Amino acid sequence: MTDISPASAFDDEKLETWAALATLLEWLPAALDSQMQRDSDLTHFEYGIMFALSDAADCTLRMSTLATYSNSSLSRLSRAVARLETKNWVCRVPDPGDGRYTLASLTDRGREKVEQATPGHVDLVSRLVFDTLTPTQTRQLHNISLRITSAIRADGSWQP
């Protein structure tokens, strides 16, 4: 049995850094969700799904690809897409090239919704993240984020 208390597992600087990062990881998603729900009747996760579809060829992706992009299980993604379907923002159809797969497509109303939701999202991210950093810190944040995500997922991250 080790004699390490949770508070002494890191030196002071690492503990303070981890506490700051852990707080960011809790607060930022909540702020993003709150703004999205208030302004666009979407969760941040749902917006991410719709944004990925809007950026895809023909605004269409296989559900399995979309699950990878959104770091989601197929069941979580399927529930979110079902909610988006009820609002006629997304539709699902069997893949005509391989019926074992399902395609998700952004509808015209979905494209309008992404266009409506994006300015508020960009505004909030700019205010909370980029406006608080210098250009050098922004580049550092980018590099640090890539290093951490590479440590988590060695096969790389989503490339838009």
Phi, psi and omega in degrees: 000133180277162182253022185266123173279156181305322182290334182263006181293332177241154171290170186303315182295316179293321179296317178295319179294314179297319179298319179295316179294315180299321177296315177302316181296334176274315187283319185296312178301322179295319178294318179295316179297315182300313180296315181298314182294318181295313188270335190224003180057038178227153166275164177297324177299314179296320177299318179300320177299310183292324178295316179300318178294321181294335182269352183272158175301131182058019180055036186223138175218153169295145179301322180296322177292317179297323177296320178295313180301320185268005181052050187229154170286157177299325181291318177296315179299316181300318178296317180294316180295323177300319177297319180292327177294323181296338179262004180061037177260336180220150172226154178241141176216155174297145177291117181295337179278338181199098185300351177287344182252156175245137177259141171250134181230142174280130177278173176300319177296325177294319177298318177298321181294317178298316179297323179289321186280333188297315182301319178295321179295312180299319180299314181293314179299319178299313183293316184279329186248291191290325180290341181269355185242151170281165175303322178296317179295325177298314177297320179296317178300318177300309181295318179296316180298318178297320179296317181291315180295327177293326177290329179281314184231096185296338181282003176100175181248171180299132176249115181296000000 
